[in-house]
Amino acid sequence: MRLPPLYVVSTWPAPNYVDPVTHGSALLIVNLIFIILVVIAILGRFYARLFIKKWFGWDDSMIALALVSAAQ
């Protein structure tokens, strides 16, 4: 990784460690949206595998295990 030139670094504002600017709860909202989408996708796969195909394989078990371990 290359460092930026000194003239670019000199234009940066001074860091504000006392009262930093934040983006609010945007990260939390984005994470919740993606978690909901993942759970819907996994439930759709389980529905298709259990009720339509009538087969639940080892890969589905690994997906369920990953979902449970990621939720903790």
N, C-alpha and C positions, 0 to 999 in steps of 0.2 A: 504494500500500500504506500502510495506516495503522500508526502505531507503537502499541505497547501502552501503556496508562496507566502512570504511575510507580508506583502501588501494586502493579501486577502485576510490574513489573521488579524492585521491591525484594524480592519473594518468591523470586526465582530464586537458586539456590545459586551460590556462588563458583566460577569456572572452575578446573578442575584440569588444568594444562598439564604437570605432572610425570608423573602416572600416570593418564591419562584412561581412562574406562570405555569399553570397546569391545564390539561385538557378535560378536566372534570371526570365524569364517569364514562367517557367514550369507550375506553378499553373494556370495561365491564360489560357494557351493552353489546359490543361487537363479539366478545367471547360468549355471552349468553345466546346470541343469535346463532352462532356457529355450533354451539353445543346442542341447541334444539334441532338444528338441521341434521346433525350427525345422528342423534337419537331417532329422529323420524326415518332416516335412511336405514338404520340398523333394524328398526322395527318393521319396516317394509320388507327388508330382506328375510327376516325371520318369518313374517307372515307368508311370503312367497315360498319359502323352503318348507314350512310346516304344513300349511293348509292347501297349497296348490300342488307342490311337488311331492309332498308327503315324505320328505327326507331331510334329516338334520345331520350334517356331516361334521367332521372334526374341525374344519375351518370355521364353521359357525360357532362351535364351542370356543375356539380361540378368539373370535370376535367378541363373544359375550364376556370372556375372561378379561380381554383388553378394555372393554367398556366399563366393567366393574372396577378394575384396578385404576383406570383413569379417573373415575368418579370420586375416588377417595382422596 
